[in-house]
């Protein structure tokens, strides 16, 4: 059988650090759930899937995970280092947002936990992943302490960090998001042990958890590196390890006594010795005699009960309310001032009813205690107020009318039952404290001498007098069980704030007192207006020992918000349009609140009709944005912005096709070409190569920004949303009509001076005159018409190069080239003639 430890808590509580150290100390496997999401991201990147499509993650059906010595193995390969790359970090948030991935990994995490002893930490481990864990821990710490830890962590890593106030605000926002997220929000599992780490060293927290592990029955010989301090509260002598794990039946108690212990969830001897004497004495059915028998049995085994320091809070309450003051709380009961009577002499026939001379029935006028703060009593007794005890009916005493005898006044005495406990202590049960008694019934009808009865101690007199008992409080205590269903179903109740206590506030719900701890009060409440106010709270625990409910206003607020969100979500339909507010930006999209606290995902692909690379280029946190609901999957809402934006490109391309001639307005001229506006919302591009037949054309010589030009559509790319135009295809190619040869003299106009030459114009075509091809005695200026010789003319590549020299020099150069050509031709002819003659002779 595997053992499971679930550790939950808010950010900065120290979950991971403590979980890893605890795993090392007790030999458990630490399951890093965050690393598993990184591993999924790594595999998705390796498979090159479309990471924005949830259906692409079906590969998880054939994926295997395992942890060995805190190293993560993915499909049998150790990927502990590979999952920490920047590429994985940039995509893991996207992967973790998919419900399918989360559902699949939860199943895999449970499978790991079923095969080995594990420790998992997170925000929904005890409530979702491991709901049946052997031990659930909820780590918490004050906001300031958690903010300081976060600042130190960033400082140690050399990261940029904020001020303490800004970090506290960041933590508060993170807590709100974690507690109100639609999928598996952060909450405290009902059976979790709350551990406040604010003022504890890490080792002390680990020691405390190990103690809890031992208390839950895990055998000590399985633990590693357990210090003596860790186990000293559980194990009294080194030889008692096996004894502690034995069931309580080994104590050889009576069957009824054993059942009483088990009904109080004391199943092993370890459970027993980790209770204080006071806690054992509060168990219904354990009186002084049975308590003495238990002490004797433990003494035979060299065991004792857990020591209880003075003013220590009950263990269970410490788990639920770690920030409450550690002092025993006792309820205040108003006591009427005794009526003064002048005594002259004691009547000889004075009734024996007034045992010890105490008029205890006066206390019946005190109501059920409302305060949860106790005042220290001077009476040394093993009993406490509101403790459940068993006793025997000694006598049912009739009511007596008041009378005067001599100078002494005898007050009226109500009907009452005298009850004696096992140790001889006595007290009265009055009619007003008796449950289920009708107006026409008397106490004589319900109680008989010798009857065994179970009652609650309503009051203990500080001077050692009698007790006041109540069966009404006992009934109320039993009826508290009905609130367990309210707790299980996260119900909300109405309660009135009565007064301020040192640990929080006293509330009243129907006939029950409620404790609202300071940490569970909404920060928005004004203390001056809080007293007397009717508020909504959620019961989070039943305190049977004090017959009260522990409640939370913050949890009720969260539940209310969740209910409102769910109610709003049920009204949302695909196709609905909302004006929402951008709450958060992620690399893969923006979360937009559309109303009722419901947030939807506006995916990056749904922002614009064109491709968006950065979400913040389109929307920012706080922006108002109009969106359309395009998908609803459980609590997930998919939104689109582009669905509400006209698709001007599609409209344009549906009405135009390739080869259409259009008019466009010049919007921009750059080195690559010309950007034109086809309509107010659609642009086109005219490349330089399609502007004119001229080589290296200077487009600014022909057009300016704002001009309207005529062009032809030569390409429409729907996927890239691109329209390519041509201007030159609307013109005849002048290079096809020009007929000139190399060496020919032509007249050209100089149109522009360039760095190494001049641009010239010959008819409809342009050419180039290098400065190196100009005679030193020749002067050239822009606008001159000069006679030049053609050096190179290549119409297919739109190339014309000329030179400008003296006519004599140009003639000589031409003649020299001609002579050289003639010589070459003469040599060729002579060889041909000889060859021809030779052939003819044959």
Secondary structure, 3 states (H helix, E strand, C coil): CCCEEEEEECCCCCHHHHHHHHHHHHCCEEECHHHHHHHHHHHHHHHCCCCCCHHHHHHHHHCCEEEECCEEEECCEECCCHHHCHHHHHHHHHHHCCHHHHHHHHHHHHHHHHHCCEEEEECCHHHHHCCCCCEEEEEECCHHHHHHHHHHHHHHCCCCCCCHHHHHHHHHHHHHHHHHCCCCCCCCCCCCEEEECCCCCHHHHHHHHHHHHHHCCCCHHHCCCCCHHHHCCCCCCHHHHHHHCCEHHHHCCCHHHHHHHHHCCCCEHHHHHCCCHHHHHCCCCCCHHHHHHHHHHHHHCCCCCCCCCCCCCCHHHHHHCCCCCCCCCCCCCCCCCCCCCCCCCCCCCCCCCCHHHCCHHHHHHCCCCCCCCCCCCCCCCCCCCCCEEEEEEEEEECCECCEEECCEEECCECCEEEEEECCCCEEEEEHHHCCCCCCCCCHHHHCCCCCEEEEEEEEECCCCCCEEEECHHHHHHHHCCHHHHHHHCCCCEEEEEEEECCCEEEEEECCEEEEEEHHHCCCCCCHHHHCCCEEEEEEEEEEHHHCEEEEEHHHHHHHHHHHHHHHHHHHCCCCCEEEEEEEEEECCEEEEEEECCEEEEEEHHHCCCCCCCCHHHCCCCCCEEEEEEEEEECCEEEEECHHHCCCHHHHHHHHCCCCCEEEEEEEEECCCEEEEECCCCCEEEEEHHHCCCCCCCCHHHCCCCCCEEEEEEEEEECCCCEEEEECHHHCCCHHHCCCCCCCCEEEEEEEEECCCEEEEEECCEEEEEEEEEECCCCCCCCCCEEEEEEEEEEHHHCEEEEEECCHHHHHHHHHHHHHHHHHHHHHHHHHHHHHHHHHHHC
